Amino acid sequence: MLMGDFNYPDIDWSSLHSQSKNGQSLLDSVEDCFLTQHVQDPTRSDSTLDLVFTDEPNMIDKVEIMGKLGKSDHNVLLWTADVKVNSLTDSKRIRDYKKETLKQ
């Protein structure tokens, strides 16, 4: 997950198009890394500047645009990430010298 104020006001995230070279460079990087951008609504005036990227499209269900924080001109973003952790079990063989057999 990658998130922050990316400050590319000319990117149209619905069409994945930008009028500037820098904006197009960010879009190309997002595509090259197979990232999904989850913020669909403007976060500052009419621009979507604050972005949330993941490498799994279903990791975030939706992003809510909340009110402004203090005197900032950006909106607060709220989202829930669906993250699963696989636990690893360490299986090693230990000799039981009393029974002279191997335990697992």
N, C-alpha and C positions, 0 to 999 in steps of 0.2 A: 504494500500500500504506500502510495506517495501522495502527499496532499500539501496544499499551500496556495499562496497568492502568486500566480504565474504572470499576471499583468500583460496579457495578450488580448486587448479589447477587440481586435479585428478578426479573431477566429470565430467562425460560425460552427459551433459544435454539432448542430443538427445535420449540416451538410459536409462537415469536415473539410472546410475550405477557408483559406485566409488570403487577404489582399497583400500582406507583407511577406517579405522573405523570411524574417525571423519567426513569424507565426507559422508559415509553411514548414519551416525547419522543425518546430516543435511537433506539428502534426505528423511529419515524416518519422520523427523519433518515436512517437507514441505508436505508430503503425509498425515500425521495425521491431519494437519490443513487445508487440501484441498486448498493449494495455487498453483498458476500457476506462473512459472518462465518465463519471457518474453524475455530475452536476448538470442539470438540464435547464435551470432557471437562472436569471441574472443575479449576481451577488453584489454588484456595485452599480447603481444607476441602471442602465440598459445592457451592461456588459457582464459576461460570465468570466470573472477573473480568478475567483477562488475555486480550485479544482481538486477533485479526489480521483486518483487513478489506482486501479488494481490490475493484477495479471490474471484474475479470474472474474469473468463477467457476472457471475451470480453471487459474488462475495458480499455485495451491498445491494439491498433491496431497493431502497430509495433514499434520497437526500432531502431533508427538510430545510428550507430557508427560514431562519428565525429572524428576529429583529436585530437591530444594530447593537453593538456592544460599546457602551459608553459614548464617547465622541467620535468613534470610528465611522468612516463612510462605507465600510464593508458590513455585510450581514454575517451573522453567526450561522454555521452549518451544523446540522445534527444528523447523524446516520448511525445505523447499526451494522456491524460487520459480522458475517456468518463465518466463523473460523473454527476449524476442527483440528484437534491435536491428536496425533497418533502416538501412543506410548510404546516404547520399545522395551521388551523384556530381555534381560541379559541371561542367557542360558550357557553356563559353563559346567564342565565336568569336574567333580571333586572326588578324589579317592577317599574311601572310608577304610582306613587301615585296620579298624577292629573287625570288619567283616571281609576285608580284602576283596571288595567289589567296587564297581564304579557307580556313583549316584549321579542323577541328573537334576 
